[in-house]
Amino acid sequence: MSFEFPLPDVGEGLTEADIVAWKVAPGDTVTVNQILVEIETAKSLVELPSPQAGTVGALLVEEGQTIEVGTPIIRFGGDDANTEAAPASADAPASGSAEKSVDASGDADGGATLVGYGAKETSSKRRPRKGASVPAPAASAAPAASAAPVASAAQAAEAAAPAPAAAPAAQAQSASAPAPAAQSQSASAPASPSKPLAKPPVRKLAKDLGVDLSQVTPTGPRGDVTRDDVHAAANRTAAPTSGATAPAAASASDQGALEERIPFKGVTKMMAKAMVDSAFTMPHVTEFLDVDVTETMAMVRRLKSTKFLGEDVKVSPLLIVAKAVAWAVGRNPRINSCLDGDEIVVKKYVNLGIAAATPRGLIVPNIKNAQAMGLGELAQGIQDLTALARSGKTPPADQAGGTITITNVGVFGVDAGTPIINPGEAAILAFGQVRKKPWVVGDEIVPREVTTLSVSADHRVVDGEIISKFLADVGRGLEDPTLMLA
């Protein structure tokens, strides 16, 4: 009995994902909810658990590939005795989160559907995998096919290809076989050597360097061509064949070795699309304000030294800025709005977004109902949000529903900027670095700790007066944090 597990919809209506890393290999015995693979969607990294116990027959998709929801990614194979569907009980073991629990009902094939992955009840047929072929009827192919599980569709095609020495025998067999079988054999057998195994970025590199992958000796762990293999092949072909072509070939190879090509997909691609949509659909206006934050910085130092908010709670100037933004929104609610068709929606809650630079790209998770939080609760919220973002596993729900955003450019030593509004919101505040500067206090010039705040806002939704009042209130809250206690 065998069962193919398709890529599920992990939420938020996403239609595709990248295969990042397999956690199992053909021949492995797995249990229900054991992690099979790590995938990357346009919003987060997700670990997919096994819907059943059994033996891995084949991995149907290579690491690095982008595939659509519903595409089979792994095949479970073996006897009925060692391939068991998830037990029909509500207390199946979880795997890290509720999102990874197992639906006890299972499906028609004996596998189970992951809860929350949005499997369609009307879907009873699987789509054929791209590149799948009808196996040849030759008796000599049977031992090779049963010797080991096929790791991918490309390797399956390679196994089905006849050896050059056996060509006359294959032709004779084709001539003697019935017409339908001959047509099936002709359709499945490739007309040329099988496609070399290589990840999409490696294929792109080979194309740019003019390297024929079929002529490259693979050194990858599964017989795949690596970037080093392509560079080595490019260097070999760069040997001068004539005085006119040698310099150009060497130059192309040298340039390729000094370039890095990063796939434009996942979080990076989604962020880019969101920024383009925002920049070209919202008329941005940006205002700036220099603020004396000496009292705020003194408050941060006191909270750190006294550990008033808790032993493990991290206190930073961003905490007081977040509190000031939530406080200023209460005084200027129109800034916390968005345009929905012919209506301006003013939101009475503050889902405070914190722009986070992560290894996977820029994301903006948000703290729900920040307006109702005390300083300690807000500090813990920022700390948890930041830690999860850096791990690359922020769930899509934490990135949805934001109402206003803070971007902390000061941590990079930057004074100010003109941030682009997060789609679905009306404003974003940039918090610059805090520096000691000469400042006029009364009639004297004294050193003070100063920062620059900048606010970009959607001028369709808010006018200059609203923007200015909001920015001024944030500044007042940072100049004198006691005002926010009122």
KALINJO-V663567 format. One line per field, one symbol per residue. ss: DSSP state (H for helix, E for strand, - for the rest). psi: psi as a letter, one per 20 degrees, with the letter a starting at -180 (. if undefined). burial: 1 if it has 24 or more other C-alpha atoms within 12 Angstrom, else 0. A space follows every 50 residues. Layout:
BEGIN
ss=???
psi=???
burial=???
END
This chain:
BEGIN
ss=--EEEE---------EEEEEEE------EE----EEEEEE----EEEEE- -EEEEEEEE------EEE---EEEEEE--HHH-EE------------HHH -E-----------E-------------------------HHHHHHHH--- --HHHHHHHH---HHHHHHHHHHHHH--HHHHHHHHHH---------E-H HHHHHHHHH---HHH---------E-HHHHHHHHHHH--------HHHHH HHHHHHH--------HHHHHHHHHHHHHHHH--EEEEEEEEE-HHHHHHH HHHHHH----------HHHHHHHHHHHHHHH-HHH-EEEE--EEEE---- -EEEEEEE--EEEEEEE--HHH--HHHHHHHHHHHHHHHHH----HHHH- ---EEEE-HHHH--------------EEEEE---EEEEEEE--EEEEEEE EEEEEEEE-----HHHHHHHHHHHHHHHH-HHHHH-
psi=pqppoqorojrjjqirrpogppirqpiqprrpjppgqpqpaihrpppprp irqapogqoipqqiqprqpipphqpprarhhjoprpqmqikqprmhrhhj rppihaaijirqpppiikqphioiqqqqqpiqqpqqjphiigghhihqqp hrhghghhhipqqhhjggghggghhiqqgghhhgghhhpqirqqpqpqqg hhhgggghikpohijpoqjrhkkqprhhgggghhhgiipphrhhhggggh ghggghhjqppppnacgggggggghggghjhpoqppqqpppokghghhgg hghghikhiqgjppprhhghggghghghghimhhhmrrpndjqpoppjqo nopopporhiaprmqqoplhhjqrgghgghggggggghghijkpqhhiiq jqhqqppnihijkpgrrnqpppqiriqppporqpqpqpqoocjqoqpqpq rpqpppqoihhqrhggggggghhgghhhhnihhii.
burial=01111111111001111111011111011111111111111111111111 11111111111111111111111111110000111110000111100011 11110110111111101010000000000000111111000000000011 11111111111100000001000000000001001101110001111111 11101100111110010100000111101111111011000000000011 01100110000000111101100100010001011111111111111011 00100000000011111111111111111111111111100000011111 11111111011111111111101011111111111101110111110111 11111111110000111111111111111111111000000000000111 111111111111100111111111111111100100
END
